[in-house]
Amino acid sequence: MKTLYLVRHAKSSWKFDVIDHERPLNERGLNDAPAMAAHIAAAMPKPDLMMSSDALRAKTTALFFAQAYGIDDKHLVLDYKMYDFAGADLVEVIRNVSDEVDCLMVFGHNNAMTNVVNTYGSKTIDNVSTAAFTAITFDINSWKDLKQGKTIYYKAPKEL
């Protein structure tokens, strides 16, 4: 049995003249990310591994979750390949995770998050909102065998 937690980065700011990869969170994102992190850390078991896109907005969101779970930020794995907007690269990263990891938490971008949630989960979500969390369980022993699972939890910041 494997469990996948997917988190779309919190709301980012467009007011800075920076490349997309370096866009920070905006005020709403800086409020939503720690609120969601605290809620999820209280509601869901601690993941065995946290991986994030290395884009600033995803990494910042992930750091709030690491703090809420009491995970040292040096254990957060950053991967440029997760800077993916379609989902194929994100799925490839997930499929290559060690089978010793039973609960994996990933942080990334849309449309990749919505595509993966709808392809591999059992609940259709029109658009995974910023800072939203989805948990999907899979009846598999290896991440390489990733197939459709069961969506067991979805929460968006507006539901808090």
PEHUPE-V508678 format. One record per residue. RES is the residue in three letters. PHI is phi in whole degrees, -180 to 180 (999 if undefined). OMEGA is omega in degrees with one decimal (none if undefined). BURIAL is 1 if it has 16 or more other C-alpha atoms within 10 Angstrom, else 0. Layout:
# PEHUPE-V508678
res: {RES:RES}
phi: {PHI:PHI}
omega: {OMEGA:OMEGA}
burial: {BURIAL:BURIAL}
This chain:
# PEHUPE-V508678
res: {MET:LYS:THR:LEU:TYR:LEU:VAL:ARG:HIS:ALA:LYS:SER:SER:TRP:LYS:PHE:ASP:VAL:ILE:ASP:HIS:GLU:ARG:PRO:LEU:ASN:GLU:ARG:GLY:LEU:ASN:ASP:ALA:PRO:ALA:MET:ALA:ALA:HIS:ILE:ALA:ALA:ALA:MET:PRO:LYS:PRO:ASP:LEU:MET:MET:SER:SER:ASP:ALA:LEU:ARG:ALA:LYS:THR:THR:ALA:LEU:PHE:PHE:ALA:GLN:ALA:TYR:GLY:ILE:ASP:ASP:LYS:HIS:LEU:VAL:LEU:ASP:TYR:LYS:MET:TYR:ASP:PHE:ALA:GLY:ALA:ASP:LEU:VAL:GLU:VAL:ILE:ARG:ASN:VAL:SER:ASP:GLU:VAL:ASP:CYS:LEU:MET:VAL:PHE:GLY:HIS:ASN:ASN:ALA:MET:THR:ASN:VAL:VAL:ASN:THR:TYR:GLY:SER:LYS:THR:ILE:ASP:ASN:VAL:SER:THR:ALA:ALA:PHE:THR:ALA:ILE:THR:PHE:ASP:ILE:ASN:SER:TRP:LYS:ASP:LEU:LYS:GLN:GLY:LYS:THR:ILE:TYR:TYR:LYS:ALA:PRO:LYS:GLU:LEU}
phi: {999:-123:-127:-117:-103:-119:-129:-81:-56:-70:-58:-103:-97:-111:-86:-104:-89:-131:-66:-52:-60:-104:-67:-86:-75:-91:-60:-61:-62:-70:-91:-67:-60:-68:-66:-65:-59:-63:-63:-67:-62:-80:-98:-125:-59:-64:-73:-77:-149:-118:-129:-142:-55:-86:-66:-54:-67:-73:-60:-63:-60:-61:-64:-64:-70:-58:-63:-63:-87:73:-99:-62:-62:-70:-90:-78:-92:-102:-142:-59:-62:-81:-79:-127:-112:-106:123:-63:-68:-61:-63:-61:-61:-60:-63:-97:-72:-58:-71:-69:-85:-95:-127:-114:-116:-122:-123:-160:-124:-90:-88:-57:-62:-63:-62:-69:-58:-81:-77:-105:-97:-104:-121:-80:-123:-56:-152:-66:-75:-60:67:-75:-121:-132:-119:-129:-103:-132:-88:-139:-107:-132:-62:-62:-93:-49:-147:-61:-121:-119:-73:-109:-163:-142:-147:-111:-55:-67:-87:-78}
omega: {178.0:176.7:179.9:172.3:177.7:179.2:172.7:-179.5:178.3:-175.3:-178.0:-177.2:176.5:-173.8:179.4:179.4:-179.2:175.2:-176.4:-177.4:-176.2:179.4:179.5:172.6:174.0:-176.1:178.3:178.4:179.5:173.5:-176.6:-174.4:179.4:177.8:177.8:-179.6:180.0:180.0:-176.3:179.1:177.9:-173.5:-171.7:178.6:179.2:177.9:175.9:-177.1:174.7:178.8:-178.4:164.4:179.5:174.7:-173.2:-176.4:177.6:-179.9:179.7:177.2:-179.4:-179.6:175.3:178.9:177.4:179.8:-179.1:179.1:-178.1:179.0:178.5:-175.8:177.1:178.0:176.7:-179.7:178.2:-176.1:179.4:-177.8:178.9:172.9:-168.1:-177.0:179.2:177.6:-177.0:179.5:177.8:178.7:178.0:177.8:-179.7:-178.4:-179.1:177.7:178.7:179.5:173.9:178.9:177.9:-179.7:-176.1:176.0:-179.9:180.0:-178.2:-165.9:170.5:11.3:-179.2:-178.0:-179.7:179.5:-178.5:178.7:-177.6:178.2:-172.7:178.1:-178.3:-179.1:178.8:177.3:-174.7:-179.7:176.6:-175.1:177.2:-179.5:179.4:-178.0:175.2:174.6:179.3:175.3:-177.8:176.5:-179.3:175.6:-178.3:177.0:178.8:-178.2:-176.6:178.7:-178.5:179.0:-178.0:175.5:-177.4:-177.9:171.7:179.3:175.2:-178.0:-178.2:179.0:-179.5:none}
burial: {0:1:1:1:1:1:1:1:1:1:1:1:0:0:0:0:0:0:0:0:0:0:1:1:1:1:0:0:1:1:0:1:1:1:1:1:1:0:1:1:1:0:0:0:0:1:1:0:1:1:1:1:1:1:1:1:1:1:1:1:1:1:1:1:1:1:0:1:1:0:1:0:0:0:0:1:0:1:0:0:0:1:1:1:1:1:1:0:1:1:1:0:1:1:0:0:1:0:0:0:0:1:1:1:1:1:1:1:1:1:1:1:1:1:1:1:1:1:0:1:1:0:1:0:0:0:0:1:1:1:1:1:1:1:1:1:1:1:0:1:0:1:1:1:0:1:0:1:1:0:1:0:0:1:1:1:1:0:0:0}
